[in-house]
Amino acid sequence: MRQNFTKPKNMTKADIVDRVAEGTGLTKIETEAVVEGFISTVISMLKEGYGIEIRGFGSFRVKKKKPRVARNPKTGQQVYVPEHYVPTFKFSKDFKQIVDKGMKLGKPAEKGVE
């Protein structure tokens, strides 16, 4: 049976800062500094070749992509794509289960909710 799934509104960094500030009691300026610090640390560490694991959340890694010949979808022309590196994120099992339960219940689920 197919559910009617309406696409949720995307949250922006400002929305996340607002939510975290409300939940922690920090000011929005302090919270924005923390969020910015987290993001820049993740980017910096991945750039240096480190992986990042956050238990219960997921892991950030960098994957090496081999060089290949691709096709431009507009023109059909073949293009050479050199070796490159892409950041990836793999969700933890707990994270996936919490999101799945929340979506099935039609509301956000919290960790440990049965």
CORFENFEN-V883983 format. One record per backbone hydrogen bond with DSSP energy under -0.5 kcal/mol. CO is the residue of the C=O (numbers start at 0). NH is the residue of the N-H. If there is no record, write none. Layout:
BEGIN
co=CO nh=NH
co=CO nh=NH
END
This chain:
BEGIN
co=2 nh=4
co=3 nh=5
co=11 nh=15
co=12 nh=16
co=13 nh=17
co=14 nh=18
co=15 nh=19
co=16 nh=20
co=17 nh=21
co=18 nh=22
co=19 nh=23
co=20 nh=24
co=26 nh=30
co=27 nh=31
co=28 nh=32
co=29 nh=33
co=30 nh=34
co=31 nh=35
co=32 nh=36
co=33 nh=37
co=34 nh=38
co=35 nh=39
co=36 nh=40
co=37 nh=41
co=38 nh=42
co=39 nh=43
co=40 nh=44
co=41 nh=45
co=42 nh=46
co=43 nh=47
co=44 nh=49
co=45 nh=48
co=51 nh=59
co=52 nh=54
co=53 nh=56
co=53 nh=57
co=56 nh=91
co=57 nh=53
co=58 nh=89
co=59 nh=51
co=60 nh=87
co=62 nh=64
co=62 nh=85
co=64 nh=83
co=67 nh=69
co=67 nh=80
co=69 nh=78
co=70 nh=72
co=71 nh=75
co=76 nh=71
co=78 nh=69
co=79 nh=81
co=80 nh=67
co=83 nh=64
co=85 nh=62
co=87 nh=60
co=88 nh=90
co=89 nh=58
co=91 nh=95
co=92 nh=96
co=93 nh=97
co=94 nh=98
co=95 nh=99
co=96 nh=100
co=97 nh=101
co=98 nh=102
co=99 nh=103
co=100 nh=104
co=101 nh=105
co=101 nh=106
co=109 nh=112
END
